[in-house]
Amino acid sequence: MKMIILLAMVFLIILIIEAPKLIVNKYWKELIVFLSLLSLAFILTVLVILGVDIPSPLEGIEYLIDDILDLSWERK
């Protein structure tokens, strides 16, 4: 639990440092992307701390290329 609180504090510091610049300059689209990526990173990090097994994105990419797009290449 301590790690999650520490993690939340770190992400909050990042948010406090970065978000005001985007708001003052009215970079709304950039702010949305920043908040989305920051939220995704926070969620994934909390899952790692809790011991949840997160699958590799490479498996999904290989599935997309091999099975859905019917592309193949020689694997080493």
C-alpha positions in Angstrom: 0.0 0.0 0.0 2.9 2.3 0.7 4.2 1.8 -2.8 0.9 2.8 -4.3 0.8 6.0 -2.2 4.3 6.8 -3.2 3.5 6.2 -6.8 0.5 8.4 -6.7 2.6 11.2 -5.1 5.1 10.9 -7.9 2.5 11.0 -10.6 0.8 13.9 -8.9 4.1 15.8 -8.9 4.5 15.2 -12.6 0.9 16.4 -13.2 1.5 19.5 -11.1 4.6 20.4 -13.0 3.5 19.7 -16.5 -0.3 20.4 -16.7 -0.3 24.2 -15.8 2.0 24.9 -18.8 -0.4 23.2 -21.1 -3.4 24.9 -19.6 -1.9 28.4 -19.7 -0.9 28.0 -23.4 -4.3 26.5 -24.1 -2.9 23.3 -25.6 -6.1 21.4 -25.0 -5.4 18.5 -27.3 -1.9 18.0 -25.9 -3.4 18.1 -22.4 -5.8 15.4 -23.3 -3.1 13.2 -24.8 -0.8 13.9 -21.8 -3.5 13.0 -19.3 -4.4 9.9 -21.2 -0.9 8.6 -21.3 -0.2 9.6 -17.7 -3.4 7.7 -16.6 -2.4 4.6 -18.6 1.1 4.7 -17.2 -0.3 5.0 -13.7 -2.8 2.2 -14.1 -0.2 -0.2 -15.6 2.3 0.7 -12.8 -0.3 0.0 -10.1 -1.1 -3.3 -11.7 2.6 -4.3 -11.7 2.9 -3.3 -8.1 -0.2 -5.5 -7.2 1.5 -8.4 -9.0 -1.0 -8.7 -11.9 0.6 -10.5 -14.9 0.5 -8.0 -17.8 0.9 -9.6 -21.2 3.5 -8.4 -23.6 2.3 -6.0 -26.3 4.4 -8.0 -28.8 2.0 -10.9 -28.6 -0.8 -8.7 -29.7 1.2 -7.2 -32.5 2.3 -10.6 -33.8 -1.4 -11.8 -33.7 -2.4 -8.7 -35.7 0.3 -9.2 -38.3 0.1 -13.0 -38.6 -3.6 -13.8 -38.2 -5.5 -10.7 -39.1 -3.4 -9.1 -41.8 -2.1 -12.5 -43.2 1.4 -11.2 -43.4 4.3 -13.4 -42.4 8.0 -13.2 -42.2 10.9 -15.5 -41.3 11.5 -15.6 -37.6 15.0 -16.2 -36.3 
